[in-house]
């Protein structure tokens, strides 16, 4: 914060005139990127503007058509709408129709070398949505609109945002305006530029330099691929459950199989996923056993997108704000939830306060900072989780404690709740860490460390299968 | 398979009058009805459809459910946990706007009904 104030004292004061940095009737806003962050920003800002009788014009620059199948129309992501985001969207009145939701998920199935155990949602309710970010993988059947990104874009359009299918390649700023230039030579002038291009675009690089004091977030490589299995087989072998893997593979933090319509998405997160790590995981027995005959099907579509693992310093300046992945996101989880939170916080700032760096510092930056601080705690949580993954006796304890909880009818299922929130990203990492420090949790884990390693693991529940040595 | 929330069959009770609750619900598909069962008979107060919510009073106070909610035909309903909701409005108070608007409409609706009741008297009660 001190750094920001220093920067404001030197660089921003020339431009930061609060009286000249609020939007008026007829003000124009450019949103660069029509993914979830850009569409939700446009939707919420137009709603808020209407509530205060402010007439705004929003142009969304997005060269892709999310109705295309394969990489051309895809935003390269696992496509999970978390429990917390789903509940917030429902509270906002945003309903995800069944043709957008590829599958509602009611449980997680945890695969470890010591066994497999299922964690069920309260009341067996489908609380997590698996969606496509584009209109389905390459080789999928052509259908009507099924993309999550396309659906949100349509909502923003119905609210009054104008979609421009052009690739924005340049940005110039004066004290009063921002000019957006496109690859085809088109240019236009706005009072505010909202950058929602994600982390895999070069547009953010334009903002990182002497013109604007923004430093882009750090990134790491992930792996996402699709397997075509067909609806009936997916129903039979995976069901309405997200299958997660905690395996002792160096560099791998987390991997998940996400059943959708006719396809299953594999998502691998970790420290720079590469071919060797992918092959190592594909050879793992726990993964292969998820498929009939233990044979991993051929990949229908795959990509190695980058994700950010830190927050941009600083994701705003006068008349410029970075939202979604371009600005910050939650570490490894709930990227769509972070896109929603940053989009709405930026929209609130713009509608009710202004578009100067000072406005964003006061009303937008606190959310980014809170996410950043929570991510630092998240790094610690994942490092502890990594230690557990490395040691077989701790894996046995986690498995035993979870399986016992799932088999019983106790109201508090402490290990299950911790795992559920780590997998789903529904709770802040600070809260998850707090729960693991509870004396009852620690006592129970210690007991399971002893009990799980003094006797061979045994079957704890119908959905829990333990594996011997 | 692709829908969210939990499916309730025709007549199945989602919320029972007199029970304590800690969540509200949003209708995803189908219809539900709010029924007053306090006088040994069922009085249907209103019918709710897609995107409507109910049980919102439990988010603000740990009180008993004031009506029974049951499915009309097959209905799919999503739960909004109190903890998730309060965490959300702590970060973004505008998240509560739609709930407040709906509660305001319901108060307005009840005030209108009460006015009519006082004009016509208890003899004309439904």
Interface residues (C-beta under 8 A of the other chain):
Chain A: X48 X83 X84 X86 X87 X88 X90 X91 X92 X93 X95 X96 X98 X99 X101 X102 X103 X104 X122 X123 X124 X125 X126 X127 X129 X235 X240 X261 X341 X344 X345 X348 X367 X426
Chain B: X1 X2 X3 X4 X5 X6 X26 X28 X29 X50 X51 X53 X78 X79 X80 X81 X84 X85 X87 X88 X91 X92 X94 X95 X98 X99
